[in-house]
Amino acid sequence: MLSLWRRLPVVVRAVLTGSVVATVGTGPWAALVSANSKYWPAVPWAVPPTAVYLWLFWRYIRGEGWPRSTAEARRTNCRANRLTEEVWGAALFAGGLGLVALLPFLRVMNRLFRLPAQPTEDLQHIPFVTLASWLVMSAVVAGVAEESSFRGYMQGPIERRHGALVAILVTGSLFGLAHFTHPEVALILMPYYLAVAAIYGALAYLTNSILPSVVLHAAGNVLGSIGLFAGGRAEWQTSSSPEPLIWETGTDASFWLFCAASLVMGAAAVWAYTALSRIARKPPEPAPWT
């Protein structure tokens, strides 16, 4: 079996391994929160066991635990490598600017296509404290499990074999398809998920670490959930009510303004990532003489 596994193309092995890691990382939380919504929803009892499980999951995929023969491979593939303060700052700035650049891009998308709404009716009966606990826990699970699986175990091996561009395109496409488990997600949202995957994937490639994308992914999910429940709009929508499509009303100054803003913000994000690349690849300063 091991010989057969090694004969498979790197892309196939990386996709299969990353998919298993993603399923193992997110599956227990999905089962627990579903049970919590049916039994004693007044108490967010699903959160503590998930936190313990996620901690054990994180330790294992980073190389701890049995079998020791796979420890180094798990550590390498997970990519949870420590960074200097300078790289941390540059990575969070670049990734944050990339996410901000998505806003005018999404405004343009919402004028071009009727993007699906995200229903919340099933959660209307959930008490606020429970719902808030779920949202935070969901964001942390997504940040840890999805970044370690897609940007770590999946993207890393493909990068080393085929380069960063192919790796980000492959993992970005699968990252989008993975969200098709949500009934509201449709093929029209693939450009959005590819853009998000490019933001996180480029961070992992330039820093050789998933840690900045874990933080940004979790924080972005929290903000997206707040927008959904407080403003009634999905993370890919710019308004709680449908915006007029240019195919119905024609283009206007607002549409062209957001097209220009999307290009300018995108260029700014590229500049920030270029700066991050220089900082991340700068050789460490020699230790001073003592």
LUMGUTI-662156 format. One record per residue (C-alpha): residue in one letter; x, z, y. Coordinates in nm, 3 decimals. Last residue first. Example, Ala and Ser with C-alpha at 12.3 -4.5 7.8 and 13.67 -1.06 7.14 Angstrom:
% residues 2
{res=S | east=1.367 | up=0.714 | north=-0.106}
{res=A | east=1.230 | up=0.780 | north=-0.450}
This chain:
% residues 290
{res=T | east=2.952 | up=2.314 | north=3.963}
{res=W | east=2.962 | up=1.941 | north=4.019}
{res=P | east=2.622 | up=1.788 | north=4.087}
{res=A | east=2.429 | up=1.635 | north=3.799}
{res=P | east=2.422 | up=1.259 | north=3.811}
{res=E | east=2.106 | up=1.103 | north=3.956}
{res=P | east=1.876 | up=0.954 | north=3.696}
{res=P | east=1.871 | up=0.575 | north=3.676}
{res=K | east=1.588 | up=0.410 | north=3.872}
{res=R | east=1.347 | up=0.245 | north=3.628}
{res=A | east=1.048 | up=0.458 | north=3.723}
{res=I | east=1.119 | up=0.428 | north=4.096}
{res=R | east=1.157 | up=0.049 | north=4.094}
{res=S | east=0.848 | up=0.001 | north=3.878}
{res=L | east=0.649 | up=0.240 | north=4.095}
{res=A | east=0.733 | up=0.031 | north=4.402}
{res=T | east=0.603 | up=-0.279 | north=4.223}
{res=Y | east=0.291 | up=-0.086 | north=4.125}
{res=A | east=0.233 | up=0.009 | north=4.489}
{res=W | east=0.282 | up=-0.351 | north=4.605}
{res=V | east=0.036 | up=-0.474 | north=4.340}
{res=A | east=-0.214 | up=-0.212 | north=4.463}
{res=A | east=-0.175 | up=-0.332 | north=4.822}
{res=A | east=-0.233 | up=-0.692 | north=4.709}
{res=G | east=-0.553 | up=-0.583 | north=4.531}
{res=M | east=-0.665 | up=-0.398 | north=4.842}
{res=V | east=-0.616 | up=-0.712 | north=5.052}
{res=L | east=-0.784 | up=-0.942 | north=4.799}
{res=S | east=-1.080 | up=-0.708 | north=4.748}
{res=A | east=-1.114 | up=-0.658 | north=5.122}
{res=A | east=-1.131 | up=-1.035 | north=5.173}
{res=C | east=-1.407 | up=-1.071 | north=4.914}
{res=F | east=-1.575 | up=-0.764 | north=5.065}
{res=L | east=-1.580 | up=-0.931 | north=5.407}
{res=W | east=-1.702 | up=-1.257 | north=5.256}
{res=F | east=-2.004 | up=-1.082 | north=5.107}
{res=S | east=-2.078 | up=-0.886 | north=5.424}
{res=A | east=-2.061 | up=-1.200 | north=5.641}
{res=D | east=-2.327 | up=-1.375 | north=5.433}
{res=T | east=-2.350 | up=-1.593 | north=5.126}
{res=G | east=-2.683 | up=-1.734 | north=5.016}
{res=T | east=-2.999 | up=-1.533 | north=4.960}
{res=E | east=-3.089 | up=-1.602 | north=4.596}
{res=W | east=-2.759 | up=-1.723 | north=4.451}
{res=I | east=-2.585 | up=-1.469 | north=4.677}
{res=L | east=-2.755 | up=-1.196 | north=4.480}
{res=P | east=-2.943 | up=-0.927 | north=4.672}
{res=E | east=-2.829 | up=-0.575 | north=4.579}
{res=P | east=-3.010 | up=-0.379 | north=4.310}
{res=S | east=-3.092 | up=-0.017 | north=4.406}
{res=S | east=-2.863 | up=0.279 | north=4.333}
{res=S | east=-2.581 | up=0.100 | north=4.511}
{res=T | east=-2.220 | up=0.009 | north=4.437}
{res=Q | east=-2.270 | up=-0.027 | north=4.062}
{res=W | east=-1.986 | up=-0.021 | north=3.809}
{res=E | east=-1.986 | up=0.359 | north=3.773}
{res=A | east=-2.362 | up=0.357 | north=3.721}
{res=R | east=-2.591 | up=0.447 | north=4.009}
{res=G | east=-2.850 | up=0.723 | north=4.051}
{res=G | east=-2.670 | up=0.896 | north=4.338}
{res=A | east=-2.632 | up=1.252 | north=4.211}
{res=F | east=-2.648 | up=1.187 | north=3.837}
{res=L | east=-2.461 | up=0.856 | north=3.829}
{res=G | east=-2.225 | up=0.920 | north=4.119}
{res=I | east=-2.129 | up=1.257 | north=3.971}
{res=S | east=-2.068 | up=1.088 | north=3.637}
{res=G | east=-1.839 | up=0.830 | north=3.798}
{res=L | east=-1.646 | up=1.102 | north=3.979}
{res=V | east=-1.591 | up=1.288 | north=3.650}
{res=N | east=-1.497 | up=0.966 | north=3.471}
{res=G | east=-1.243 | up=0.881 | north=3.741}
{res=A | east=-1.083 | up=1.226 | north=3.712}
{res=A | east=-1.049 | up=1.189 | north=3.333}
{res=H | east=-0.904 | up=0.839 | north=3.359}
{res=L | east=-0.672 | up=0.933 | north=3.646}
{res=V | east=-0.527 | up=1.232 | north=3.458}
{res=V | east=-0.489 | up=1.046 | north=3.126}
{res=S | east=-0.349 | up=0.745 | north=3.315}
{res=P | east=-0.073 | up=0.960 | north=3.465}
{res=L | east=0.013 | up=1.112 | north=3.122}
{res=I | east=0.021 | up=0.787 | north=2.924}
{res=S | east=0.398 | up=0.751 | north=2.954}
{res=N | east=0.644 | up=0.463 | north=2.940}
{res=T | east=0.640 | up=0.471 | north=3.322}
{res=L | east=0.594 | up=0.098 | north=3.388}
{res=Y | east=0.403 | up=0.022 | north=3.067}
{res=A | east=0.173 | up=0.324 | north=3.080}
{res=L | east=0.090 | up=0.260 | north=3.446}
{res=A | east=0.031 | up=-0.109 | north=3.375}
{res=G | east=-0.213 | up=-0.015 | north=3.099}
{res=Y | east=-0.413 | up=0.220 | north=3.320}
{res=I | east=-0.473 | up=-0.032 | north=3.597}
{res=A | east=-0.500 | up=-0.327 | north=3.355}
{res=A | east=-0.755 | up=-0.136 | north=3.144}
{res=V | east=-0.969 | up=-0.076 | north=3.454}
{res=A | east=-0.955 | up=-0.446 | north=3.542}
{res=L | east=-1.039 | up=-0.546 | north=3.184}
{res=Y | east=-1.330 | up=-0.301 | north=3.187}
{res=Y | east=-1.471 | up=-0.454 | north=3.507}
{res=P | east=-1.419 | up=-0.812 | north=3.391}
{res=M | east=-1.596 | up=-0.719 | north=3.062}
{res=L | east=-1.910 | up=-0.591 | north=3.238}
{res=I | east=-2.103 | up=-0.919 | north=3.198}
{res=L | east=-2.069 | up=-0.879 | north=2.821}
{res=A | east=-2.320 | up=-0.594 | north=2.828}
{res=V | east=-2.309 | up=-0.214 | north=2.845}
{res=E | east=-2.655 | up=-0.056 | north=2.868}
{res=P | east=-2.674 | up=0.031 | north=2.496}
{res=H | east=-2.348 | up=0.230 | north=2.497}
{res=T | east=-2.161 | up=0.137 | north=2.178}
{res=F | east=-2.050 | up=-0.167 | north=2.376}
{res=H | east=-1.788 | up=0.063 | north=2.529}
{res=A | east=-1.544 | up=-0.020 | north=2.249}
{res=L | east=-1.573 | up=-0.387 | north=2.346}
{res=G | east=-1.424 | up=-0.311 | north=2.687}
{res=F | east=-1.128 | up=-0.121 | north=2.542}
{res=L | east=-1.088 | up=-0.398 | north=2.284}
{res=S | east=-1.050 | up=-0.654 | north=2.562}
{res=G | east=-0.813 | up=-0.425 | north=2.754}
{res=T | east=-0.606 | up=-0.361 | north=2.441}
{res=V | east=-0.553 | up=-0.732 | north=2.384}
{res=L | east=-0.500 | up=-0.823 | north=2.751}
{res=I | east=-0.272 | up=-0.524 | north=2.813}
{res=A | east=-0.055 | up=-0.602 | north=2.509}
{res=V | east=-0.033 | up=-0.974 | north=2.587}
{res=L | east=0.084 | up=-0.900 | north=2.942}
{res=A | east=0.321 | up=-0.619 | north=2.839}
{res=G | east=0.532 | up=-0.813 | north=2.592}
{res=H | east=0.480 | up=-0.947 | north=2.239}
{res=R | east=0.662 | up=-0.712 | north=2.000}
{res=R | east=0.745 | up=-0.406 | north=2.212}
{res=E | east=0.426 | up=-0.438 | north=2.409}
{res=I | east=0.216 | up=-0.475 | north=2.092}
{res=P | east=0.369 | up=-0.151 | north=1.959}
{res=G | east=0.291 | up=0.036 | north=2.285}
{res=Q | east=-0.059 | up=-0.097 | north=2.351}
{res=M | east=-0.233 | up=0.039 | north=2.041}
{res=Y | east=-0.086 | up=0.385 | north=1.977}
{res=G | east=-0.041 | up=0.466 | north=2.345}
{res=R | east=-0.251 | up=0.277 | north=2.597}
{res=F | east=-0.551 | up=0.236 | north=2.365}
{res=S | east=-0.526 | up=0.546 | north=2.142}
{res=S | east=-0.356 | up=0.800 | north=2.367}
{res=E | east=-0.550 | up=0.676 | north=2.669}
{res=E | east=-0.885 | up=0.678 | north=2.491}
{res=A | east=-0.847 | up=1.019 | north=2.328}
{res=V | east=-0.701 | up=1.216 | north=2.620}
{res=G | east=-0.893 | up=1.069 | north=2.913}
{res=A | east=-1.216 | up=1.021 | north=2.720}
{res=V | east=-1.209 | up=1.376 | north=2.585}
{res=V | east=-1.135 | up=1.515 | north=2.932}
{res=A | east=-1.418 | up=1.315 | north=3.090}
{res=S | east=-1.663 | up=1.416 | north=2.818}
{res=M | east=-1.569 | up=1.782 | north=2.866}
{res=V | east=-1.630 | up=1.761 | north=3.241}
{res=L | east=-1.963 | up=1.585 | north=3.196}
{res=W | east=-2.074 | up=1.820 | north=2.918}
{res=S | east=-2.005 | up=2.128 | north=3.125}
{res=A | east=-2.202 | up=1.983 | north=3.418}
{res=L | east=-2.494 | up=1.906 | north=3.188}
{res=T | east=-2.494 | up=2.254 | north=3.040}
{res=V | east=-2.481 | up=2.420 | north=3.380}
{res=F | east=-2.753 | up=2.189 | north=3.519}
{res=P | east=-3.004 | up=2.248 | north=3.239}
{res=I | east=-3.081 | up=1.940 | north=3.020}
{res=H | east=-3.438 | up=1.807 | north=3.051}
{res=Q | east=-3.334 | up=1.501 | north=3.255}
{res=L | east=-3.072 | up=1.404 | north=2.998}
{res=D | east=-3.271 | up=1.143 | north=2.805}
{res=E | east=-3.387 | up=0.988 | north=3.132}
{res=T | east=-3.032 | up=0.908 | north=3.244}
{res=P | east=-3.032 | up=0.529 | north=3.212}
{res=Q | east=-2.728 | up=0.327 | north=3.328}
{res=A | east=-2.829 | up=0.016 | north=3.522}
{res=P | east=-2.710 | up=-0.329 | north=3.419}
{res=L | east=-2.521 | up=-0.558 | north=3.658}
{res=R | east=-2.720 | up=-0.834 | north=3.823}
{res=F | east=-2.440 | up=-1.077 | north=3.900}
{res=L | east=-2.268 | up=-1.230 | north=4.203}
{res=R | east=-2.355 | up=-0.972 | north=4.467}
{res=N | east=-2.278 | up=-0.682 | north=4.232}
{res=M | east=-1.950 | up=-0.848 | north=4.138}
{res=V | east=-1.847 | up=-0.865 | north=4.505}
{res=R | east=-1.919 | up=-0.495 | north=4.552}
{res=L | east=-1.731 | up=-0.429 | north=4.229}
{res=F | east=-1.422 | up=-0.598 | north=4.373}
{res=P | east=-1.467 | up=-0.399 | north=4.695}
{res=L | east=-1.457 | up=-0.078 | north=4.487}
{res=L | east=-1.192 | up=-0.182 | north=4.233}
{res=A | east=-0.920 | up=-0.156 | north=4.499}
{res=V | east=-0.983 | up=0.220 | north=4.502}
{res=L | east=-0.898 | up=0.230 | north=4.130}
{res=G | east=-0.573 | up=0.041 | north=4.193}
{res=L | east=-0.489 | up=0.272 | north=4.483}
{res=G | east=-0.534 | up=0.570 | north=4.251}
{res=G | east=-0.312 | up=0.408 | north=3.991}
{res=A | east=-0.038 | up=0.336 | north=4.245}
{res=F | east=-0.057 | up=0.680 | north=4.406}
{res=L | east=-0.077 | up=0.863 | north=4.072}
{res=A | east=0.222 | up=0.666 | north=3.944}
{res=A | east=0.432 | up=0.716 | north=4.259}
{res=G | east=0.370 | up=1.091 | north=4.256}
{res=W | east=0.443 | up=1.130 | north=3.886}
{res=V | east=0.755 | up=0.913 | north=3.916}
{res=E | east=0.892 | up=1.137 | north=4.192}
{res=E | east=0.797 | up=1.456 | north=4.008}
{res=T | east=0.991 | up=1.339 | north=3.704}
{res=L | east=0.802 | up=1.229 | north=3.397}
{res=R | east=0.738 | up=1.374 | north=3.052}
{res=N | east=0.645 | up=1.139 | north=2.771}
{res=A | east=0.298 | up=1.135 | north=2.617}
{res=R | east=0.370 | up=0.798 | north=2.457}
{res=C | east=0.144 | up=0.852 | north=2.156}
{res=N | east=0.334 | up=0.587 | north=1.965}
{res=T | east=0.673 | up=0.754 | north=2.001}
{res=R | east=0.550 | up=1.103 | north=1.912}
{res=R | east=0.351 | up=0.973 | north=1.618}
{res=A | east=0.649 | up=0.775 | north=1.489}
{res=E | east=0.876 | up=1.078 | north=1.527}
{res=A | east=0.637 | up=1.305 | north=1.337}
{res=T | east=0.566 | up=1.063 | north=1.052}
{res=S | east=0.805 | up=1.220 | north=0.799}
{res=R | east=0.700 | up=1.566 | north=0.917}
{res=P | east=0.366 | up=1.523 | north=0.743}
{res=W | east=0.225 | up=1.756 | north=0.865}
{res=G | east=0.205 | up=1.910 | north=1.209}
{res=E | east=0.339 | up=1.811 | north=1.550}
{res=G | east=0.415 | up=1.455 | north=1.657}
{res=R | east=0.220 | up=1.391 | north=1.974}
{res=I | east=-0.084 | up=1.279 | north=1.773}
{res=Y | east=-0.096 | up=1.626 | north=1.618}
{res=R | east=-0.069 | up=1.832 | north=1.936}
{res=W | east=-0.341 | up=1.631 | north=2.110}
{res=F | east=-0.576 | up=1.657 | north=1.812}
{res=L | east=-0.522 | up=2.035 | north=1.795}
{res=W | east=-0.605 | up=2.068 | north=2.167}
{res=L | east=-0.900 | up=1.832 | north=2.129}
{res=Y | east=-1.036 | up=2.041 | north=1.841}
{res=V | east=-1.011 | up=2.363 | north=2.042}
{res=A | east=-1.181 | up=2.204 | north=2.344}
{res=T | east=-1.447 | up=2.052 | north=2.119}
{res=P | east=-1.519 | up=2.392 | north=1.965}
{res=P | east=-1.564 | up=2.540 | north=2.316}
{res=V | east=-1.781 | up=2.255 | north=2.460}
{res=A | east=-2.054 | up=2.217 | north=2.198}
{res=W | east=-2.208 | up=2.555 | north=2.288}
{res=P | east=-2.326 | up=2.429 | north=2.626}
{res=V | east=-2.616 | up=2.682 | north=2.629}
{res=A | east=-2.962 | up=2.579 | north=2.757}
{res=P | east=-2.943 | up=2.283 | north=2.516}
{res=W | east=-3.015 | up=2.522 | north=2.226}
{res=Y | east=-3.053 | up=2.256 | north=1.954}
{res=K | east=-3.133 | up=1.894 | north=2.030}
{res=S | east=-2.888 | up=1.820 | north=2.314}
{res=N | east=-2.627 | up=2.037 | north=2.140}
{res=A | east=-2.653 | up=1.822 | north=1.826}
{res=S | east=-2.575 | up=1.508 | north=2.028}
{res=V | east=-2.298 | up=1.694 | north=2.208}
{res=L | east=-2.145 | up=1.794 | north=1.873}
{res=A | east=-2.158 | up=1.449 | north=1.715}
{res=A | east=-2.011 | up=1.272 | north=2.018}
{res=W | east=-1.746 | up=1.543 | north=2.053}
{res=P | east=-1.647 | up=1.506 | north=1.686}
{res=G | east=-1.616 | up=1.127 | north=1.716}
{res=T | east=-1.400 | up=1.103 | north=2.028}
{res=G | east=-1.048 | up=1.174 | north=1.898}
{res=V | east=-1.095 | up=1.062 | north=1.539}
{res=T | east=-1.256 | up=0.738 | north=1.656}
{res=A | east=-0.988 | up=0.669 | north=1.918}
{res=V | east=-0.706 | up=0.746 | north=1.671}
{res=V | east=-0.864 | up=0.519 | north=1.409}
{res=S | east=-0.901 | up=0.237 | north=1.663}
{res=G | east=-0.540 | up=0.278 | north=1.773}
{res=T | east=-0.417 | up=0.250 | north=1.415}
{res=L | east=-0.627 | up=-0.060 | north=1.342}
{res=V | east=-0.533 | up=-0.231 | north=1.668}
{res=A | east=-0.164 | up=-0.148 | north=1.630}
{res=R | east=-0.152 | up=-0.270 | north=1.269}
{res=V | east=-0.330 | up=-0.594 | north=1.357}
{res=V | east=-0.108 | up=-0.662 | north=1.658}
{res=V | east=0.207 | up=-0.586 | north=1.459}
{res=P | east=0.116 | up=-0.847 | north=1.200}
{res=L | east=0.050 | up=-0.708 | north=0.849}
{res=R | east=0.344 | up=-0.707 | north=0.610}
{res=R | east=0.416 | up=-0.342 | north=0.682}
{res=W | east=0.072 | up=-0.242 | north=0.556}
{res=L | east=0.121 | up=-0.433 | north=0.229}
{res=S | east=0.450 | up=-0.249 | north=0.165}
{res=L | east=0.283 | up=0.084 | north=0.239}
{res=M | east=0.000 | up=0.000 | north=0.000}
